[in-house]
């Protein structure tokens, strides 16, 4: 792939592109005319997969991130879009997870996102243009019983993204959040369980797991989230955040308008918490 050919189209990096939302996003971007580099920890850099060039990248490693972004810049000559999609889940009571386990969640979902962002920002600053779309979650908006650490990571992504957007706007760069709800993917299969289960939380944890399983039966398909990501990537004057999927916009609105006690009561009823 020569620099001359890729300069005719915008260049995108999508993390966690081997499946789910990441893979669907890569497909949507390719259809929209982007040259897409998809990252995966197990990828062989330079290999082609479903229309995108794969790049080996472990977002929890400073060296791996630096090498991956350098490879894209060397190959394509620029980076116009970064979609920070890579993430891991954790379901259990907050007290049930060790600090080491919590660190693993933040290392991917927050620090990994920051590593990727820090690696592409120098390129975008030189270009005086760029867009970074950060995958948050509706759990970055509402409380998340039995997903406290995952929710905390997404709340952190929300605050980081809005603050950074103000810092880089004058350089032609925008940071945009996309907030999916439950989505059909391998994510739930990769959601970790607490590493030190406590019996007092068994009933509540089981209720949360049933609520999650029921939600997954009617969850959104990754393509619907990918279409929202495309909007966030292309719109000339982006909003700070875009909800994605069935019902997420309504939930976010209710969170802002409904009194906290009433919202908490409704949440506990839906999750069958006493």
C-alpha positions in Angstrom: 0.0 0.0 0.0 1.6 3.2 -1.1 1.3 6.6 0.5 0.0 8.1 -2.7 -3.0 5.7 -2.9 -4.0 6.1 0.7 -3.8 9.9 0.7 -6.8 9.9 -1.6 -9.0 8.5 1.2 -9.2 9.0 4.9 -7.2 6.6 7.1 -8.8 5.0 10.2 -7.6 2.9 13.0 -10.1 0.7 14.8 -9.0 -1.1 18.0 -10.5 -4.4 18.9 -11.4 -5.0 15.3 -11.4 -8.8 15.3 -15.1 -9.1 16.0 -18.3 -7.5 17.4 -18.6 -3.7 17.2 -15.0 -3.2 16.1 -15.4 -5.5 13.1 -18.7 -4.0 12.1 -17.3 -0.5 12.4 -14.4 -1.5 10.1 -16.9 -2.7 7.5 -19.0 0.4 7.7 -15.9 2.7 7.4 -14.6 0.7 4.4 -18.0 1.1 2.7 -17.8 4.8 3.4 -14.4 5.0 1.6 -11.9 4.9 4.5 -8.7 2.9 4.4 -9.0 0.9 7.6 -6.3 -0.5 9.9 -7.8 -2.9 12.5 -6.0 -3.8 15.6 -6.0 -7.1 17.5 -3.6 -8.6 20.0 -3.3 -11.8 17.9 -3.1 -10.1 14.5 -0.2 -10.4 12.2 0.8 -6.9 11.2 0.3 -6.4 7.5 -2.2 -9.2 7.0 -5.5 -8.5 5.3 -8.8 -9.5 6.8 -12.2 -8.6 5.4 -11.0 -5.6 3.5 -8.9 -4.1 6.3 -5.2 -4.3 7.1 -4.6 -5.9 10.5 -2.1 -4.6 13.0 -0.9 -6.4 16.1 -1.6 -4.2 19.1 -2.0 -4.8 22.8 -3.5 -1.6 24.2 -2.1 -2.4 27.6 1.4 -2.1 26.4 3.1 1.3 25.7 5.6 -0.4 23.3 2.9 -2.3 21.4 0.7 0.8 20.9 3.7 2.9 19.8 4.8 0.3 17.3 1.2 -0.2 15.9 0.6 3.5 15.3 4.1 4.0 13.8 3.3 1.1 11.4 0.1 2.8 10.3 1.8 6.2 9.8 4.7 4.7 7.9 2.3 2.7 5.7 -0.5 5.3 5.1 1.2 8.6 5.9 -1.5 9.9 8.1 -4.3 9.1 10.6 -7.6 10.8 10.2 -9.8 8.7 12.6 -9.2 6.6 15.7 -12.0 4.5 17.0 -11.1 3.4 20.5 -13.3 0.2 20.8 -11.1 -2.3 22.6 -12.5 -3.2 26.0 -13.1 -5.8 28.6 -16.0 -6.4 31.1 -16.3 -7.4 34.7 -19.5 -8.3 36.6 -19.7 -8.7 40.3 -20.0 -6.7 43.5 -17.4 -4.0 43.8 -16.0 -5.5 47.0 -15.5 -8.9 45.3 -12.7 -7.7 42.9 -9.1 -7.3 44.0 -7.2 -4.2 43.1 -5.3 -6.3 40.6 -8.5 -7.3 38.8 -9.8 -3.7 38.8 -6.4 -2.6 37.4 -6.9 -5.0 34.5 -10.2 -3.4 33.6 -8.9 0.1 33.7 -5.7 -0.8 31.9 -7.7 -1.8 28.8 -10.8 0.4 29.0 -9.2 3.6 30.2 -5.4 3.6 30.1 -5.4 1.6 26.8 -7.7 4.2 25.3 -5.4 7.0 26.5 -2.3 5.2 25.2 -3.9 5.0 21.7 -5.0 8.6 21.9 -1.6 9.9 23.0 0.0 8.0 20.1 -2.2 9.4 17.4 -2.5 13.0 18.7 1.0 14.1 17.5 0.1 12.9 14.0 -3.3 14.7 14.1 -1.7 17.9 15.5 0.8 18.0 12.6 -2.1 17.5 10.2 -4.2 20.0 12.0 -7.2 17.6 11.6 -8.5 14.4 13.1 -11.4 12.7 14.8 -11.2 10.4 17.8 -14.4 8.3 18.6 -14.3 6.8 22.1 -16.6 3.9 22.9 -18.2 4.5 26.2 -21.5 2.8 27.3 -24.9 3.6 28.7 -23.2 2.5 32.0 -21.0 5.6 31.6 -24.2 7.6 32.2 -26.2 5.6 34.8 -25.3 3.7 37.9 -24.2 0.1 37.3 -24.9 -2.2 40.3 -22.6 -5.3 40.1 -20.7 -3.6 37.3 -19.2 -0.8 39.4 -15.7 -1.1 38.1 -16.7 -1.3 34.5 -19.1 1.6 35.0 -16.4 3.6 36.7 -14.1 3.0 33.8 -16.7 4.2 31.4 -17.5 7.3 33.5 -13.7 8.0 33.4 -13.8 7.8 29.6 -16.7 10.2 29.5 -14.8 12.8 31.7 -11.5 12.4 29.9 -13.1 12.7 26.4 -15.1 15.8 27.1 -12.1 17.5 28.7 -9.7 16.5 25.9 -12.1 17.7 23.3 -11.8 21.3 24.6 -8.0 21.1 24.6 -7.6 20.0 20.9 -10.5 21.8 19.1 -8.3 24.7 18.1 -6.0 22.3 16.2 -8.9 20.9 14.1 -9.3 17.7 16.2 -12.5 16.6 17.8 -13.2 13.9 20.5 -16.6 12.3 20.4 -18.3 9.7 22.6 -20.5 6.9 21.5 -22.6 5.2 24.2 -24.0 1.7 23.2 -26.4 -0.3 25.3 -26.3 -4.1 25.4 -24.9 -5.4 22.1 -24.7 -8.9 20.6 -21.0 -9.8 20.5 -18.4 -11.9 22.2 -18.1 -9.2 24.8 -20.3 -11.0 27.3 -18.3 -14.2 26.9 -15.2 -12.2 27.8 -16.7 -10.6 30.8 -14.7 -11.6 33.9 -16.1 -12.8 37.2 -14.9 -11.4 40.5 -11.8 -13.0 41.8 -12.8 -13.2 45.4 -16.6 -14.0 45.6 -18.4 -13.1 48.8 -21.5 -15.0 49.8 -23.4 -12.0 51.0 -23.6 -10.8 47.4 -24.8 -14.0 45.9 -28.4 -13.1 45.5 -27.8 -9.6 44.2 -25.1 -10.8 41.8 -27.4 -13.6 40.5 -30.2 -11.0 39.9 -27.8 -8.8 38.0 -26.7 -11.7 35.9 -30.3 -12.7 35.1 -31.0 -9.1 34.2 -28.0 -9.0 31.9 -28.9 -12.4 30.3 -32.5 -11.2 29.6 -31.2 -8.0 28.1 -28.9 -9.9 25.8 -31.9 -11.7 24.3 -33.1 -8.4 22.7 -29.7 -6.7 22.5 -28.7 -4.5 19.5 -26.6 -6.0 16.7 -23.1 -4.5 16.2 -24.0 -3.0 12.8 -26.5 -0.6 14.4 -23.7 0.7 16.7 -21.3 0.9 13.8 -23.7 3.2 11.9 -23.8 5.6 14.9 -20.0 5.5 15.0 -19.8 6.5 11.4 -22.1 9.5 12.1 -19.8 10.5 15.0 -16.8 10.1 12.7 -18.1 12.1 9.8 -20.5 14.8 11.0 -18.9 18.3 10.5 -19.9 19.7 13.9 -20.2 16.7 16.3 -22.1 16.6 19.5 -20.1 15.6 22.6 -21.8 12.2 22.7 -24.1 9.9 20.7 -26.3 7.2 22.3 -26.5 4.1 20.1 -29.0 1.3 20.0 -32.6 0.7 21.2 -33.6 2.7 24.3 -30.3 4.2 25.2 -31.3 7.7 24.3 -34.4 7.4 26.5 -32.4 6.1 29.4 -29.8 8.9 29.1 -32.7 11.5 29.0 -34.4 10.0 32.0 -31.1 10.0 33.9 -30.9 13.8 33.4 -34.6 14.6 34.1 -35.9 12.1 36.7 -35.2 12.8 40.4 -32.3 10.6 41.6 -34.5 8.7 44.2 -37.1 7.8 41.6 -34.4 6.7 39.1 -32.7 4.6 41.7 -36.1 2.9 42.6 -36.9 2.1 39.0 -33.4 0.7 38.4 -33.6 -1.6 41.5 -37.0 -2.8 40.4 -35.8 -3.7 36.9 -32.8 -5.5 38.3 -34.9 -7.2 41.0 -32.8 -5.8 43.8 -34.4 -5.5 47.3 
